[in-house]
């Protein structure tokens, strides 16, 4: 912005100088005998030289800024993927809404808090890791417990798809099991594999990542049956070439063979791809939530049946010295004016207002 303003100021000065020169040249009489005109021309030369030097410096500065900006392009690319990942959470629960300004605030905070380095590649890696986990922690605060693992899977698969490591049809298969078209093939393993799983296995075998799986099953049927019967099939080694298949392919296979064990398999997959901290949501920390809030961003508690945060709120108010200036209102019929009065007083005097129900 400073460079743009400086450039505009330089153009303005040049225009003013040109106007003065034209005024002198259009004056009557011999310009060589006009001392004021000669001085104007001298000043114009000096100003023109100064502006030219400033423009050279500005252009060099702009080039350096563009070069530095280009170096951070991979971080911007990854961050855009993360933003659209959290935006898609609204498909799970309409309440999950996150603004771009909030997201940008987290990113700016990450640039300050992540570990610095004079080497650009190291700096980018540090920033990527810090921001991804920081975003995960902040979003997890607003998610129901049942959706936190799904959010981790969403982050992981979005990044994989952006890097070209995973195709959309493979991800859709994991979520839906594919769409059955026509009559399924005869199930030759009906003694231990249900028809629904066999149908999904046939559809999975047509995908690039797991192509031909159903045909290879017959060569290792005892081993696959053993995995099927295992109490912890997600910990078993897959036979044949499938022992070296990608982690996501293993996830797809587990969906077909033992769909009841997909959750622990997803956890292993995320831990392998992103780290164990992405399957261990941070515990709720009211003090940290308070630190991240501001007078324009109140804390909203969406409670499950029987939950009551009042004790934690009073404890925090006591720690922060607000216990005597905290007002509580149970919203109901006729309580609106009372709540508005408390909010106005807290705005004026500084205090906390708890609006219940």
Beta strands, then each sheet from edge to edge (+ up, - down):
strand 1: 326-330
strand 2: 352-356
sheet 1: 1+ 2+
end
